[in-house]
Amino acid sequence: MCLFCEIAKKNIPSTCVYEDETVFVFNDIAPKADVHMLVIPKEHIGSMAEVTAENSAVVAHCFEVIAKLMKEKGIADDGFRVISNCGEKAGQTVFHLHFHVLAGNGMTEAHV
């Protein structure tokens, strides 16, 4: 079973930041910056390599949610980083599409 699918179904505890019918957002358990959230589609998509015309609206919605949350938190003007590792060689460890959103102190070039 996919770890992030289980988190989105609330079968595994997390600190939920935002949820709607398409997206689940939670705080990373090992934050690399003051703000470090994970944005995941509830639909299982393995990685960016699996984005298609049929599921790309889900990905677009993820980015809409990221923009909304950063504005609500007052972070949008200060800057933030969105990262998605695609594949094992790129550092992906959970094979469910997800976006790391980092902001504030702690962001370094290593988080590129």
Backbone as CSV, one residue per row, in Angstrom:
resi,resn,N_x,N_y,N_z,CA_x,CA_y,CA_z,C_x,C_y,C_z
1,MET,0.850,-1.197,0.000,0.000,0.000,0.000,0.881,1.239,0.000
2,CYS,0.450,2.274,-0.657,1.189,3.527,-0.790,1.064,4.366,0.495
3,LEU,2.197,4.787,1.034,2.231,5.585,2.257,1.384,6.849,2.131
4,PHE,1.539,7.596,1.032,0.807,8.846,0.901,-0.677,8.622,0.643
5,CYS,-1.040,7.536,-0.021,-2.467,7.209,-0.163,-3.074,6.968,1.218
6,GLU,-2.340,6.285,2.065,-2.816,5.997,3.424,-2.919,7.276,4.250
7,ILE,-1.978,8.195,4.091,-2.051,9.476,4.795,-3.266,10.265,4.315
8,ALA,-3.483,10.312,3.002,-4.627,11.045,2.447,-5.956,10.459,2.923
9,LYS,-5.993,9.146,3.147,-7.202,8.491,3.648,-7.327,8.607,5.163
10,LYS,-6.311,9.207,5.797,-6.249,9.391,7.251,-6.110,8.075,8.004
11,ASN,-5.550,7.081,7.339,-5.240,5.819,8.002,-3.902,5.902,8.732
12,ILE,-3.092,6.894,8.372,-1.821,7.178,9.039,-1.898,8.636,9.480
13,PRO,-1.604,8.914,10.748,-1.725,10.289,11.244,-0.744,11.245,10.566
14,SER,-1.198,12.480,10.403,-0.362,13.560,9.889,-0.944,14.869,10.411
15,THR,-0.181,15.932,10.234,-0.668,17.254,10.603,-1.232,17.902,9.347
16,CYS,-2.535,17.809,9.187,-3.198,18.328,8.001,-3.185,19.849,8.011
17,VAL,-2.772,20.422,6.895,-2.757,21.866,6.707,-3.952,22.297,5.867
18,TYR,-4.317,21.461,4.905,-5.406,21.775,3.984,-5.885,20.478,3.354
19,GLU,-7.192,20.438,3.074,-7.742,19.274,2.382,-8.967,19.700,1.602
20,ASP,-9.093,19.168,0.412,-10.334,19.267,-0.347,-10.556,17.918,-1.011
21,GLU,-11.472,17.854,-1.952,-11.785,16.547,-2.550,-10.664,15.998,-3.432
22,THR,-9.708,16.851,-3.816,-8.656,16.451,-4.756,-7.267,16.376,-4.134
23,VAL,-7.009,17.231,-3.154,-5.654,17.441,-2.637,-5.624,17.295,-1.119
24,PHE,-4.504,16.798,-0.618,-4.252,16.725,0.824,-2.892,17.363,1.072
25,VAL,-2.823,18.274,2.034,-1.582,18.977,2.354,-1.277,18.746,3.826
26,PHE,-0.031,18.371,4.116,0.361,18.123,5.503,1.799,18.560,5.732
27,ASN,2.136,18.785,6.986,3.491,19.186,7.339,4.428,17.993,7.245
28,ASP,5.629,18.236,6.716,6.654,17.199,6.630,7.096,16.827,8.042
29,ILE,7.305,15.537,8.294,7.702,15.103,9.638,9.172,15.395,9.942
30,ALA,9.950,15.711,8.909,11.361,16.075,9.088,11.618,17.364,8.308
31,PRO,11.082,18.494,8.795,11.149,19.736,8.022,12.577,20.206,7.770
32,LYS,12.781,20.739,6.562,14.075,21.274,6.143,14.078,22.803,6.156
33,ALA,12.958,23.413,6.530,12.835,24.863,6.610,11.705,25.174,7.583
34,ASP,11.556,26.467,7.909,10.482,26.868,8.833,9.127,26.366,8.357
35,VAL,8.886,26.483,7.073,7.676,25.932,6.460,8.125,24.805,5.542
36,HIS,7.599,23.618,5.755,7.898,22.471,4.882,6.654,21.597,4.855
37,MET,5.861,21.816,3.819,4.621,21.070,3.642,4.752,20.137,2.448
38,LEU,3.968,19.083,2.461,3.855,18.188,1.316,2.451,18.318,0.752
39,VAL,2.377,18.529,-0.535,1.100,18.651,-1.238,0.964,17.415,-2.110
40,ILE,-0.088,16.634,-1.871,-0.275,15.388,-2.615,-1.679,15.336,-3.213
41,PRO,-1.776,14.808,-4.420,-3.115,14.534,-4.943,-3.668,13.300,-4.230
42,LYS,-4.959,13.291,-3.986,-5.570,12.105,-3.376,-5.566,10.940,-4.359
43,GLU,-5.659,11.254,-5.629,-5.561,10.229,-6.676,-4.111,9.756,-6.729
44,HIS,-3.899,8.458,-6.783,-2.526,7.954,-6.853,-1.948,8.190,-8.248
45,ILE,-0.911,9.017,-8.266,-0.092,9.238,-9.457,1.328,8.990,-8.968
46,GLY,2.046,8.091,-9.590,3.348,7.664,-9.078,4.407,8.748,-9.040
47,SER,4.450,9.605,-10.043,5.454,10.670,-10.115,5.070,11.609,-11.251
48,MET,5.881,12.642,-11.454,5.644,13.555,-12.567,5.679,12.825,-13.907
49,ALA,6.413,11.724,-13.964,6.515,10.956,-15.204,5.184,10.306,-15.588
50,GLU,4.242,10.247,-14.658,2.942,9.635,-14.918,1.834,10.660,-15.154
51,VAL,2.196,11.939,-15.287,1.193,12.968,-15.566,0.767,12.850,-17.026
52,THR,-0.543,12.848,-17.245,-1.109,12.704,-18.583,-2.168,13.786,-18.809
53,ALA,-2.695,13.829,-20.007,-3.792,14.759,-20.300,-5.006,14.447,-19.421
54,GLU,-5.177,13.187,-19.060,-6.323,12.781,-18.246,-6.200,13.201,-16.787
55,ASN,-4.976,13.306,-16.247,-4.832,13.643,-14.827,-4.138,14.985,-14.576
56,SER,-3.822,15.717,-15.628,-3.073,16.964,-15.447,-3.867,18.043,-14.706
57,ALA,-5.179,17.987,-14.734,-5.977,18.956,-13.978,-5.737,18.805,-12.474
58,VAL,-5.462,17.585,-12.034,-5.153,17.341,-10.620,-3.847,18.054,-10.252
59,VAL,-2.867,17.975,-11.126,-1.580,18.628,-10.891,-1.758,20.142,-10.883
60,ALA,-2.527,20.657,-11.816,-2.794,22.098,-11.847,-3.463,22.540,-10.550
61,HIS,-4.377,21.733,-10.049,-5.060,22.066,-8.795,-4.067,22.090,-7.634
62,CYS,-3.107,21.180,-7.629,-2.073,21.191,-6.584,-1.380,22.551,-6.555
63,PHE,-1.030,23.075,-7.728,-0.346,24.363,-7.795,-1.271,25.518,-7.398
64,GLU,-2.543,25.417,-7.712,-3.500,26.436,-7.268,-3.576,26.461,-5.738
65,VAL,-3.592,25.276,-5.128,-3.639,25.176,-3.668,-2.357,25.735,-3.058
66,ILE,-1.214,25.428,-3.655,0.054,25.958,-3.146,0.013,27.484,-3.146
67,ALA,-0.390,28.088,-4.247,-0.455,29.550,-4.336,-1.408,30.116,-3.275
68,LYS,-2.552,29.492,-3.120,-3.547,29.946,-2.135,-2.979,29.882,-0.723
69,LEU,-2.360,28.767,-0.366,-1.826,28.608,0.985,-0.697,29.594,1.266
70,MET,0.165,29.808,0.294,1.274,30.741,0.503,0.770,32.172,0.675
71,LYS,-0.277,32.541,-0.055,-0.878,33.863,0.124,-1.530,33.972,1.499
72,GLU,-2.280,32.943,1.898,-2.952,32.945,3.202,-1.954,33.030,4.350
73,LYS,-0.800,32.388,4.202,0.224,32.387,5.255,1.110,33.637,5.195
74,GLY,0.885,34.503,4.200,1.683,35.706,4.064,3.091,35.443,3.580
75,ILE,3.288,34.329,2.895,4.617,33.914,2.440,4.836,34.218,0.963
76,ALA,3.790,34.369,0.202,3.901,34.488,-1.256,4.860,35.597,-1.670
77,ASP,4.802,36.741,-1.018,5.659,37.868,-1.406,7.115,37.668,-1.000
78,ASP,7.359,36.907,0.072,8.727,36.684,0.554,9.453,35.615,-0.253
79,GLY,8.720,34.739,-0.883,9.311,33.682,-1.694,9.220,32.322,-1.037
80,PHE,9.092,31.331,-1.879,9.021,29.941,-1.422,9.508,29.055,-2.549
81,ARG,9.757,27.814,-2.228,10.280,26.856,-3.197,9.331,25.671,-3.285
82,VAL,9.121,25.166,-4.514,8.306,23.968,-4.749,9.201,22.954,-5.443
83,ILE,9.291,21.749,-4.863,10.184,20.718,-5.381,9.397,19.419,-5.568
84,SER,9.629,18.756,-6.691,9.089,17.416,-6.895,10.190,16.544,-7.479
85,ASN,10.648,15.593,-6.709,11.648,14.646,-7.195,10.933,13.575,-8.008
86,CYS,11.510,13.216,-9.135,10.874,12.259,-10.038,11.828,11.102,-10.294
87,GLY,11.559,9.983,-9.647,12.377,8.791,-9.816,13.426,8.639,-8.733
88,GLU,13.836,7.412,-8.548,14.791,7.076,-7.487,16.107,7.838,-7.619
89,LYS,16.634,7.952,-8.835,17.908,8.647,-9.027,17.809,10.136,-8.726
90,ALA,16.608,10.678,-8.756,16.391,12.094,-8.441,16.055,12.301,-6.964
91,GLY,16.031,11.218,-6.199,15.783,11.332,-4.768,14.362,11.065,-4.328
92,GLN,13.505,10.593,-5.236,12.134,10.281,-4.829,12.151,9.029,-3.971
93,THR,11.580,9.115,-2.775,11.560,7.966,-1.864,10.153,7.409,-1.656
94,VAL,9.136,8.237,-1.866,7.746,7.773,-1.815,7.192,7.942,-3.221
95,PHE,6.779,6.845,-3.810,6.381,6.858,-5.214,4.888,7.151,-5.377
96,HIS,4.562,8.351,-4.921,3.255,8.991,-5.068,3.604,10.448,-5.322
97,LEU,3.107,11.004,-6.418,3.421,12.382,-6.755,3.215,13.287,-5.550
98,HIS,4.219,14.094,-5.253,4.090,15.052,-4.157,5.003,16.235,-4.407
99,PHE,4.612,17.344,-3.822,5.359,18.584,-3.958,5.779,19.051,-2.577
100,HIS,7.075,19.217,-2.397,7.599,19.818,-1.175,7.466,21.328,-1.346
101,VAL,6.885,21.997,-0.370,6.785,23.452,-0.376,7.577,23.945,0.824
102,LEU,8.644,24.694,0.542,9.545,25.178,1.591,9.586,26.701,1.586
103,ALA,9.669,27.265,2.796,9.774,28.717,2.921,10.396,29.050,4.273
104,GLY,10.930,30.257,4.354,11.483,30.733,5.613,12.901,30.264,5.840
105,ASN,13.344,30.386,7.076,14.705,29.991,7.440,14.916,28.500,7.238
106,GLY,16.106,28.167,6.810,16.464,26.771,6.610,16.595,26.397,5.154
107,MET,16.012,27.187,4.259,16.137,26.877,2.841,17.583,27.139,2.413
108,THR,18.153,26.172,1.733,19.515,26.329,1.220,19.553,25.868,-0.222
109,GLU,20.687,26.063,-0.857,20.858,25.586,-2.231,20.678,24.069,-2.304
110,ALA,20.938,23.369,-1.212,20.804,21.904,-1.203,19.360,21.470,-1.430
111,HIS,18.413,22.356,-1.223,17.012,22.013,-1.406,16.510,22.367,-2.794
112,VAL,17.396,22.407,-3.758,17.003,22.741,-5.121,16.607,21.479,-5.851
